[in-house]
Amino acid sequence: FACVKNELVPSHPLELSEKNFQLNQDKTNFAMLRNIQGLHAPLKLQMELRAVKQVGVFYLTAIA
């Protein structure tokens, strides 16, 4: 059986906006950072965020 939740469409105009809020906020912040500091700043920050996410997984598994 198909999941009914996956077939539902947003019923309120703001529902889709709320669902994508963090993604939109990140895009805005990276665009602003690029305009102020240049291309290297958002690229370096994204690289550091990816590295922290990978290390965070190993850190959590090492503690347990």
Secondary structure, DSSP 8 states (H G I E B T S, - for coil): ---HHHH---SSHHHHHHHTHHHHHHHHHHHHHHHHH-THHHHHHHHHHHHHHHHHHHHHHHH-
